[in-house]
């Protein structure tokens, strides 16, 4: 059987911009992420990251992309500073320099004093802070974050989100953030892309412009939720909705 994860998907992220992708499960968010990483090649069309094809330009993109995953993906046999220094080791940075850089980033994410702690000795939030330090330590041009806070409780997620946003703004790094959380997207992003299924942009919300107009956060969240409703209507029309709810039937009339 043929499964179409994305269709006529077209979007870009400008230098220094913070963009979030939101959408229901199965809308191609992670597929888009995998295509940008060069892990999943599209059947048609092209993908460009910093002007390079991620499927054939590994050397040109090495060290230019930092990634924060939903699960921290720390090496359990390495301590915090070794995990943060891993990307630098791959880039052949000298031992002394990479340990200094890793130590600096652990301090910046609030983990000074935990350099020799192993993942099993750290809380979930602390492990995710290590993964954030690891992503920034290589001094990338682009940051990808895929459902980075889903595994954390809301209070921990909120604190780390604020700290991450501070680092993003301080470094002015180009950021693509994938999430299913509307408040999270509105808090972090300057622009939000709402995906429908098969994966494509159904509507785009310019959060930066809305915030400049001093619109309250709940109004901006309302715009995103309106976009998600449009995406839902589109999926019902296309027959690509995974389930049909009582609310869908009510809206249909």
VOBA-1610 file (N, C-alpha, C; in pm, whole numbers, padded with zeros to 5 digits, always signed):
BEGIN
Unk+00083-00119+00000Unk+00000+00000+00000Unk+00088+00126+00000Unk+00043+00225-00075Unk+00117+00351-00085Unk+00072+00446+00026Unk+00167+00497+00101Unk+00137+00594+00206Unk+00205+00726+00173Unk+00127+00831+00168Unk+00181+00964+00136Unk+00194+01045+00263Unk+00318+01062+00309Unk+00343+01136+00433Unk+00333+01286+00412Unk+00382+01335+00297Unk+00380+01478+00264Unk+00334+01495+00120Unk+00270+01609+00093Unk+00224+01637-00044Unk+00232+01787-00069Unk+00302+01824-00175Unk+00316+01966-00211Unk+00362+02048-00092Unk+00455+01992-00017Unk+00508+02061+00101Unk+00612+02163+00058Unk+00591+02287+00100Unk+00682+02393+00060Unk+00691+02498+00171Unk+00808+02513+00230Unk+00828+02619+00329Unk+00976+02650+00339Unk+01006+02768+00392Unk+01145+02804+00415Unk+01158+02869+00553Unk+01279+02875+00601Unk+01310+02939+00728Unk+01424+03036+00701Unk+01401+03163+00728Unk+01502+03265+00699Unk+01611+03266+00807Unk+01726+03319+00771Unk+01838+03325+00864Unk+01798+03400+00991Unk+01824+03340+01106Unk+01795+03402+01234Unk+01651+03392+01279Unk+01567+03328+01198Unk+01424+03319+01229Unk+01395+03199+01319Unk+01288+03211+01399Unk+01242+03101+01484Unk+01105+03059+01433Unk+01098+02940+01377Unk+00975+02890+01317Unk+00929+02762+01387Unk+00800+02753+01414Unk+00744+02631+01473Unk+00649+02565+01375Unk+00650+02432+01375Unk+00554+02353+01298Unk+00460+02285+01397Unk+00330+02305+01378Unk+00232+02237+01463Unk+00134+02160+01375Unk+00072+02061+01434Unk-00025+01980+01360Unk-00057+01853+01435Unk-00164+01787+01392Unk-00203+01662+01456Unk-00097+01555+01432Unk-00104+01447+01509Unk-00017+01332+01488Unk-00038+01280+01346Unk+00071+01248+01277Unk+00061+01193+01143Unk+00052+01297+01032Unk+00081+01423+01066Unk+00073+01531+00967Unk+00205+01557+00895Unk+00303+01471+00914Unk+00428+01487+00841Unk+00531+01575+00909Unk+00508+01608+01037Unk+00603+01696+01107Unk+00739+01628+01121Unk+00739+01507+01173Unk+00866+01435+01192Unk+00926+01390+01059Unk+00841+01362+00960Unk+00892+01328+00827Unk+00969+01447+00769Unk+00914+01567+00788Unk+00983+01689+00742Unk+01118+01703+00812Unk+01117+01677+00943Unk+01238+01682+01024Unk+01342+01584+00969Unk+01298+01461+00940Unk+01389+01359+00887Unk+01444+01396+00749Unk+01363+01462+00668Unk+01410+01505+00536Unk+01517+01613+00550Unk+01497+01705+00643Unk+01596+01811+00665Unk+01728+01754+00717Unk+01719+01644+00791Unk+01840+01580+00844Unk+01906+01487+00742Unk+01841+01469+00627Unk+01898+01380+00526Unk+01875+01233+00557Unk+01772+01205+00638Unk+01744+01067+00678Unk+01633+01003+00595Unk+01551+01085+00533Unk+01436+01035+00457Unk+01422+01119+00331Unk+01451+01059+00218Unk+01454+01134+00092Unk+01315+01143+00030Unk+01275+01262-00016Unk+01143+01274-00081Unk+01144+01206-00217Unk+01028+01155-00260Unk+01018+01091-00392Unk+01032+01194-00503Unk+00979+01314-00479Unk+00994+01424-00575Unk+01027+01551-00499Unk+01079+01650-00570Unk+01113+01777-00506Unk+01254+01774-00450Unk+01290+01881-00380Unk+01425+01890-00326Unk+01423+01954-00188Unk+01526+01925-00113Unk+01545+01981+00021Unk+01678+02054+00022Unk+01680+02174+00079Unk+01804+02250+00089Unk+01822+02300+00232Unk+01939+02278+00285Unk+01976+02326+00418Unk+02103+02408+00403Unk+02095+02536+00431Unk+02207+02629+00409Unk+02257+02623+00265Unk+02164+02595+00175Unk+02197+02588+00033Unk+02248+02454-00013Unk+02263+02359+00079Unk+02316+02227+00045Unk+02207+02120+00046Unk+02229+02016-00033Unk+02142+01899-00035Unk+02186+01808+00080Unk+02102+01789+00184Unk+02144+01709+00300Unk+02167+01561+00268Unk+02124+01517+00149Unk+02142+01377+00113Unk+02275+01350+00043Unk+02345+01458+00006Unk+02472+01436-00065Unk+02584+01528-00017Unk+02556+01609+00085Unk+02657+01708+00128Unk+02686+01696+00278Unk+02713+01575+00324Unk+02738+01554+00467Unk+02853+01640+00519Unk+02961+01645+00443Unk+03080+01719+00489Unk+03051+01868+00504Unk+02976+01923+00407Unk+02947+02066+00410Unk+02856+02105+00527Unk+02772+02011+00571Unk+02677+02041+00679Unk+02723+01992+00815Unk+02835+01920+00818Unk+02884+01867+00946Unk+02918+01981+01042Unk+02861+01973+01161Unk+02887+02075+01262Unk+02804+02201+01247Unk+02716+02206+01147Unk+02636+02327+01124Unk+02493+02314+01173Unk+02455+02193+01216Unk+02318+02170+01260Unk+02318+02109+01400Unk+02253+02177+01494Unk+02236+02125+01629Unk+02097+02066+01643Unk+02084+01955+01715Unk+01956+01886+01725Unk+01920+01858+01871Unk+01794+01887+01904Unk+01739+01850+02035Unk+01622+01756+02009Unk+01633+01633+02056Unk+01530+01533+02033Unk+01430+01529+02149Unk+01318+01460+02126Unk+01218+01442+02231Unk+01278+01367+02350Unk+01350+01259+02321Unk+01424+01187+02423Unk+01568+01233+02416Unk+01632+01249+02531Unk+01763+01316+02535Unk+01873+01245+02456Unk+01860+01112+02439Unk+01958+01034+02360Unk+02101+01052+02410Unk+02116+01061+02540Unk+02250+01069+02598Unk+02310+00929+02605Unk+02442+00921+02591Unk+02511+00793+02604Unk+02521+00759+02753Unk+02462+00648+02795Unk+02456+00618+02939Unk+02592+00593+03004Unk+02692+00550+02925Unk+02825+00522+02980Unk+02914+00647+02986Unk+02862+00759+02935Unk+02938+00885+02939Unk+02877+00979+03044Unk+02961+01059+03108Unk+02908+01157+03201Unk+02860+01281+03125Unk+02811+01379+03197Unk+02749+01496+03133Unk+02846+01570+03041Unk+02966+01596+03088Unk+03060+01673+03007Unk+03104+01594+02883Unk+03115+01463+02897Unk+03152+01379+02782Unk+03039+01376+02679Unk+02915+01372+02726Unk+02801+01375+02634Unk+02795+01507+02558Unk+02818+01617+02628Unk+02814+01748+02563Unk+02928+01762+02462Unk+03043+01703+02495Unk+03161+01715+02409Unk+03160+01619+02291Unk+03060+01531+02283Unk+03060+01427+02179Unk+03064+01485+02038Unk+02980+01584+02010Unk+02978+01644+01877Unk+03111+01710+01843Unk+03173+01771+01942Unk+03303+01835+01921Unk+03411+01731+01892Unk+03397+01614+01956Unk+03492+01505+01930Unk+03481+01458+01786Unk+03357+01446+01738Unk+03332+01406+01598Unk+03391+01508+01501Unk+03392+01635+01544Unk+03448+01742+01459Unk+03600+01756+01477Unk+03660+01662+01550Unk+03806+01658+01570Unk+03860+01778+01647Unk+03779+01834+01736Unk+03826+01940+01824Unk+03916+01875+01930Unk+04023+01941+01966Unk+04117+01884+02063Unk+04049+01858+02197Unk+04102+01761+02272Unk+04043+01721+02399Unk+04028+01840+02495Unk+04133+01918+02511Unk+04130+02031+02604Unk+04024+02133+02564Unk+04021+02165+02435Unk+03926+02266+02388Unk+03782+02216+02400Unk+03758+02091+02365Unk+03619+02043+02370Unk+03569+02031+02514Unk+03656+01995+02607Unk+03615+01989+02748Unk+03587+02129+02802Unk+03665+02227+02760Unk+03641+02366+02802Unk+03508+02417+02748Unk+03483+02387+02620Unk+03358+02431+02557Unk+03238+02360+02620Unk+03251+02231+02645Unk+03143+02155+02706Unk+03113+02207+02847Unk+03219+02238+02921Unk+03202+02291+03056Unk+03131+02426+03053Unk+03168+02509+02956Unk+03105+02641+02941Unk+02955+02627+02914Unk+02917+02534+02828Unk+02776+02519+02792Unk+02696+02453+02903Unk+02758+02363+02978Unk+02688+02306+03093Unk+02657+02416+03195Unk+02750+02508+03212Unk+02727+02621+03303Unk+02614+02708+03251Unk+02609+02730+03120Unk+02507+02818+03062Unk+02366+02759+03070Unk+02359+02626+03077Unk+02225+02565+03091Unk+02192+02533+03237Unk+02276+02583+03329Unk+02247+02569+03471Unk+02292+02439+03535Unk+02391+02373+03475Unk+02436+02244+03529Unk+02582+02247+03574Unk+02629+02364+03614Unk+02764+02370+03670Unk+02769+02284+03797Unk+02872+02201+03808Unk+02884+02112+03923Unk+02835+01971+03895Unk+02770+01951+03777Unk+02720+01818+03741Unk+02799+01757+03624Unk+02918+01810+03598Unk+02998+01766+03483Unk+03026+01616+03485Unk+03048+01558+03601Unk+03086+01416+03608Unk+02967+01324+03638Unk+02847+01380+03640Unk+02728+01299+03666Unk+02687+01223+03540Unk+02648+01098+03557Unk+02601+01016+03445Unk+02449+01034+03428Unk+02396+01003+03311Unk+02253+01024+03285Unk+02161+00965+03392Unk+02191+00846+03444Unk+02103+00783+03542Unk+02102+00859+03676Unk+02198+00949+03694Unk+02205+01028+03817Unk+02134+01163+03803Unk+02081+01190+03685Unk+02018+01319+03657Unk+01868+01303+03637Unk+01793+01407+03669Unk+01647+01406+03645Unk+01622+01422+03495Unk+01497+01401+03454Unk+01462+01416+03313Unk+01491+01555+03261Unk+01459+01656+03341Unk+01485+01794+03300Unk+01633+01822+03288Unk+01712+01769+03380Unk+01857+01790+03375Unk+01917+01720+03253Unk+01867+01602+03222Unk+01918+01532+03103Unk+01886+01611+02976Unk+01767+01671+02972Unk+01734+01751+02853Unk+01819+01877+02846Unk+01857+01931+02960Unk+01949+02045+02961Unk+02086+02004+02907Unk+02129+01883+02938Unk+02255+01832+02882Unk+02244+01823+02730Unk+02130+01774+02681Unk+02113+01761+02535Unk+02110+01899+02467Unk+02056+01999+02537Unk+02056+02137+02483Unk+02199+02189+02477Unk+02276+02166+02584Unk+02416+02207+02585Unk+02493+02139+02473Unk+02466+02011+02450Unk+02532+01936+02343Unk+02501+01996+02206Unk+02375+02037+02185Unk+02335+02095+02057Unk+02405+02228+02032Unk+02419+02310+02137Unk+02480+02442+02121Unk+02632+02439+02122Unk+02691+02336+02183Unk+02837+02332+02200Unk+02913+02334+02068Unk+02853+02278+01962Unk+02923+02276+01832Unk+02911+02409+01759Unk+02839+02505+01821Unk+02816+02638+01762Unk+02756+02627+01621Unk+02639+02564+01613Unk+02577+02540+01482Unk+02516+02666+01422Unk+02485+02658+01293Unk+02416+02767+01224Unk+02264+02752+01237Unk+02219+02626+01253Unk+02076+02595+01258Unk+02049+02504+01378Unk+01934+02526+01442Unk+01892+02439+01551Unk+01759+02374+01514Unk+01754+02241+01524Unk+01630+02167+01507Unk+01588+02113+01643Unk+01460+02129+01677Unk+01407+02073+01802Unk+01278+01998+01770Unk+01276+01869+01796Unk+01161+01785+01763Unk+01091+01740+01891Unk+00976+01803+01922Unk+00899+01769+02042Unk+00991+01765+02164Unk+01072+01869+02181Unk+01181+01867+02279Unk+01136+01857+02424Unk+01011+01893+02454Unk+00968+01897+02594Unk+00853+01802+02626Unk+00815+01719+02530Unk+00700+01630+02546Unk+00717+01535+02664Unk+00840+01489+02687Unk+00864+01389+02792Unk+00875+01450+02932Unk+00863+01583+02943Unk+00884+01650+03072Unk+00751+01696+03131Unk+00747+01710+03265Unk+00629+01767+03327Unk+00621+01915+03290Unk+00502+01972+03300Unk+00477+02108+03248Unk+00563+02213+03317Unk+00581+02202+03448Unk+00661+02302+03520Unk+00806+02299+03474Unk+00862+02178+03463Unk+01000+02164+03416Unk+01012+02212+03272Unk+00916+02172+03189Unk+00918+02211+03048Unk+00914+02362+03033Unk+00830+02428+03114Unk+00817+02573+03107Unk+00949+02643+03141Unk+01016+02596+03245Unk+01143+02657+03284Unk+01250+02639+03177Unk+01260+02516+03124Unk+01363+02488+03024Unk+01332+02561+02893Unk+01203+02572+02860Unk+01162+02645+02740Unk+01210+02789+02745Unk+01189+02853+02859Unk+01232+02993+02875Unk+01384+03005+02862Unk+01455+02912+02922Unk+01602+02915+02914Unk+01649+02891+02771Unk+01584+02796+02702Unk+01621+02768+02564Unk+01595+02889+02475Unk+01480+02953+02493Unk+01448+03071+02413Unk+01551+03181+02436Unk+01597+03193+02560Unk+01702+03291+02589Unk+01829+03262+02513Unk+01868+03135+02506Unk+01989+03096+02432Unk+01971+03119+02283Unk+01853+03088+02232Unk+01825+03106+02088Unk+01838+03255+02052Unk+01780+03341+02133Unk+01784+03485+02105Unk+01925+03541+02123Unk+01994+03491+02224Unk+02130+03538+02250Unk+02225+03502+02136Unk+02212+03380+02084Unk+02302+03333+01977Unk+02249+03369+01839Unk+02120+03412+01832Unk+02056+03447+01704Unk+02060+03332+01606Unk+02045+03211+01657Unk+02052+03092+01573Unk+01918+03070+01502Unk+01924+03029+01377Unk+01806+02993+01300Unk+01747+02867+01361Unk+01616+02870+01391Unk+01557+02759+01467Unk+01428+02709+01402Unk+01419+02576+01391Unk+01295+02511+01348Unk+01250+02420+01461Unk+01130+02448+01511Unk+01079+02382+01631Unk+00952+02304+01595Unk+00952+02174+01619Unk+00835+02092+01591Unk+00765+02059+01722Unk+00634+02087+01729Unk+00561+02064+01853Unk+00414+02039+01823Unk+00344+01976+01917Unk+00199+01964+01907Unk+00131+02060+02004Unk+00213+02135+02081Unk+00160+02225+02184Unk+00145+02367+02130Unk+00023+02417+02128Unk-00003+02554+02080Unk+00064+02658+02170Unk+00047+02652+02304Unk+00114+02751+02389Unk+00266+02751+02372Unk+00324+02633+02356Unk+00468+02621+02337Unk+00511+02690+02208Unk+00436+02666+02101Unk+00468+02727+01972Unk+00459+02879+01978Unk+00354+02929+02042Unk+00333+03075+02050Unk+00442+03140+02136Unk+00482+03072+02243Unk+00584+03127+02332Unk+00720+03140+02261Unk+00753+03041+02179Unk+00888+03036+02121Unk+00897+03100+01982Unk+00797+03077+01898Unk+00813+03106+01755Unk+00781+03250+01716Unk+00845+03292+01609Unk+00812+03419+01542Unk+00712+03394+01430Unk+00713+03270+01380Unk+00621+03231+01273Unk+00581+03085+01296Unk+00451+03056+01277Unk+00401+02920+01299Unk+00340+02867+01170Unk+00381+02745+01134Unk+00325+02675+01018Unk+00233+02565+01069Unk+00106+02570+01030Unk+00011+02467+01069Unk+00003+02364+00957Unk+00028+02238+00991Unk+00030+02129+00893Unk-00104+02058+00889Unk-00141+02015+00767Unk-00253+01924+00747Unk-00196+01789+00704Unk-00283+01691+00681Unk-00239+01558+00638Unk-00297+01527+00502Unk-00218+01479+00403Unk-00073+01454+00407Unk+00004+01584+00431Unk+00123+01573+00488Unk+00200+01687+00534Unk+00213+01801+00435Unk+00154+01913+00469Unk+00166+02036+00390Unk+00120+02152+00476Unk+00163+02271+00440Unk+00127+02390+00519Unk-00013+02434+00478Unk-00105+02435+00575Unk-00243+02476+00547Unk-00264+02623+00578Unk-00188+02674+00676Unk-00196+02816+00711Unk-00068+02857+00785Unk-00035+02984+00775Unk+00085+03038+00839Unk+00046+03156+00927Unk+00096+03158+01050Unk+00066+03268+01143Unk+00194+03343+01176Unk+00193+03474+01154Unk+00309+03558+01184Unk+00298+03606+01329Unk+00353+03527+01421Unk+00345+03561+01564Unk+00420+03690+01595Unk+00531+03711+01527Unk+00612+03829+01553Unk+00530+03955+01528Unk+00458+03958+01417Unk+00375+04074+01384Unk+00263+04091+01484Unk+00203+03977+01526Unk+00094+03983+01624Unk+00144+04035+01759Unk+00266+03994+01798Unk+00322+04039+01925Unk+00358+04187+01920Unk+00405+04234+01803Unk+00437+04375+01785Unk+00311+04460+01803Unk+00197+04405+01760Unk+00069+04475+01774Unk+00014+04466+01917Unk+00096+04403+02005Unk+00058+04387+02146Unk-00069+04305+02165Unk-00095+04214+02072Unk-00208+04125+02088Unk-00179+04028+02202Unk-00276+04003+02289Unk-00251+03910+02401Unk-00221+03769+02351Unk-00147+03695+02434Unk-00106+03559+02396Unk-00227+03472+02363Unk-00335+03485+02441Unk-00452+03398+02416Unk-00514+03425+02280Unk-00502+03550+02231Unk-00555+03580+02097Unk-00470+03512+01989Unk-00337+03515+02008Unk-00247+03450+01911Unk-00269+03299+01914Unk-00284+03244+02035Unk-00313+03100+02046Unk-00444+03067+01975Unk-00541+03159+01984Unk-00669+03138+01916Unk-00653+03132+01765Unk-00563+03215+01710Unk-00537+03211+01566Unk-00479+03077+01525Unk-00389+03023+01609Unk-00329+02892+01578Unk-00434+02782+01586Unk-00519+02788+01688Unk-00624+02686+01702Unk-00724+02694+01588Unk-00751+02816+01540Unk-00835+02831+01420Unk-00769+02761+01301Unk-00636+02776+01292Unk-00562+02710+01185Unk-00569+02558+01196Unk-00562+02508+01319Unk-00573+02363+01340Unk-00713+02313+01305Unk-00815+02396+01331Unk-00952+02357+01291Unk-00964+02353+01140Unk-00900+02450+01072Unk-00900+02448+00925Unk-00832+02321+00873Unk-00721+02285+00938Unk-00648+02164+00898Unk-00736+02041+00919Unk-00810+02039+01030Unk-00899+01926+01060Unk-01008+01916+00954Unk-01068+02028+00916Unk-01171+02029+00813Unk-01114+01982+00680Unk-00989+02022+00652Unk-00922+01980+00529Unk-00902+01828+00528Unk-00860+01772+00643Unk-00837+01628+00651Unk-00968+01549+00637Unk-01075+01601+00695Unk-01205+01534+00683Unk-01253+01536+00537Unk-01228+01650+00471Unk-01266+01664+00331Unk-01185+01568+00243Unk-01056+01555+00278Unk-00964+01470+00200Unk-00979+01322+00237Unk-01045+01296+00350Unk-01055+01158+00397Unk-00928+01106+00459Unk-00844+01198+00511Unk-00715+01158+00568Unk-00712+01169+00720Unk-00827+01205+00782Unk-00832+01211+00928Unk-00822+01070+00983Unk-00741+01052+01088Unk-00722+00919+01144Unk-00847+00870+01217Unk-00926+00961+01271Unk-01049+00923+01339Unk-01150+01036+01320Unk-01276+01004+01333Unk-01383+01104+01321Unk-01451+01113+01458Unk-01448+01232+01515Unk-01502+01252+01650Unk-01645+01304+01645Unk-01709+01301+01760Unk-01845+01357+01770Unk-01845+01506+01736Unk-01736+01574+01774Unk-01723+01716+01744Unk-01717+01739+01593Unk-01647+01648+01520Unk-01640+01658+01374Unk-01779+01646+01313Unk-01856+01547+01361Unk-01991+01526+01308Unk-02081+01645+01336Unk-02064+01703+01456Unk-02143+01821+01494Unk-02110+01938+01402Unk-01980+01959+01378Unk-01939+02071+01292Unk-01984+02051+01148Unk-01990+01923+01108Unk-02031+01893+00970Unk-02178+01924+00949Unk-02251+01925+01060Unk-02389+01967+01049Unk-02490+01858+01072
//
